[in-house]
Structure formats: C-alpha cells, structure tokens
Amino acid sequence: MRVCSPFRKSGKSIGLTNVRPADFKENNMTHPNSPKGALLRHGYTLHKDPRYPHSERRTVKDPAGNVVLNDATLDEVCAFCKERGMYLPE
C-alpha cells in the first residue's frame, strides 16, 4: 500500500496545493455554550489547518469573512467570546 506524503525521499517539502482550512460545522454534538457553539451562533466561522490536525491553533472569521483572530489558542478564543458577551447566561 502506498502512502502519500508531502515530503520527498530527500526530505524536502514539495508543498501542498488545494489544501483549504477545515470549517467547523455546528452539529448535534456542539454544546451551545462552548466557544465553538457561541461563535457559530453569532455567525463567526472557526478554522483549523488540516495539515496540522493536533494543533491547538485556530483562525476565527467574522460574518463578513474578515479574520478577527489568527493562529489563536483556545484560551484566546474563549477570551474573545467572553469579551463580546457571546456566551449564554447560565
């Protein structure tokens, strides 16, 4: 079985083309008061780079498509939601 790799045998990267960030879609597993749920409820989108599936870095875009947080940690995303009052009252 052949496995595709973004690296040549020489170890040099050949680059990845047509790689788009994964969009997080709200589903029945998304808690409405989680950072992801709060962002989606207010029309924001949350992206993670699929090349780094275990990375904690995220990009947040507003409803107009402008980047409001780039390469942000989960703590930064939580602070962003809290500052703007996106969470539901408990």
Secondary structure, 3 states (H helix, E strand, C coil): CCCCCCECCCCCECCCCCCCCEECCCCCCCCCCCHHHHHHHCCCEEEECCCCCCCCCEEEECCCCCEEEEEECHHHHHHHHHHCCCCCCC
